[in-house]
Amino acid sequence: MSSLSLKGVWEAIWGLLVEDGSLAIGIVVALAITWVAAVVLGEGAHNVVGWLLLAMLTLLVVFNLQVAGRKARRKISS
């Protein structure tokens, strides 16, 4: 990978986490939901809670990538 492509990746990650903020907020909410589920469901359900966290974070990242893609397309077209 060239340094230019690494810079582009870094800028995309920075934009998702810091400038947009919705990804960071979503991560905190997903962790809070996971914590509540772990407390309510008890020790026997820790594996299930881990899968719940993975599913929530995966959906969150996919959703945020779609939003970032739409914003990028709008910037290019205008």
Rosetta blueprint (number, residue, H / E / L):
1 M L
2 S L
3 S H
4 L H
5 S H
6 L H
7 K H
8 G H
9 V H
10 W H
11 E H
12 A H
13 I H
14 W H
15 G H
16 L H
17 L H
18 V H
19 E H
20 D H
21 G L
22 S H
23 L H
24 A H
25 I H
26 G H
27 I H
28 V H
29 V H
30 A H
31 L H
32 A H
33 I H
34 T H
35 W H
36 V H
37 A H
38 A H
39 V H
40 V H
41 L H
42 G L
43 E H
44 G H
45 A H
46 H H
47 N H
48 V H
49 V H
50 G H
51 W H
52 L H
53 L H
54 L H
55 A H
56 M H
57 L H
58 T H
59 L H
60 L H
61 V H
62 V H
63 F H
64 N H
65 L H
66 Q H
67 V H
68 A H
69 G H
70 R H
71 K H
72 A H
73 R H
74 R H
75 K H
76 I H
77 S H
78 S L
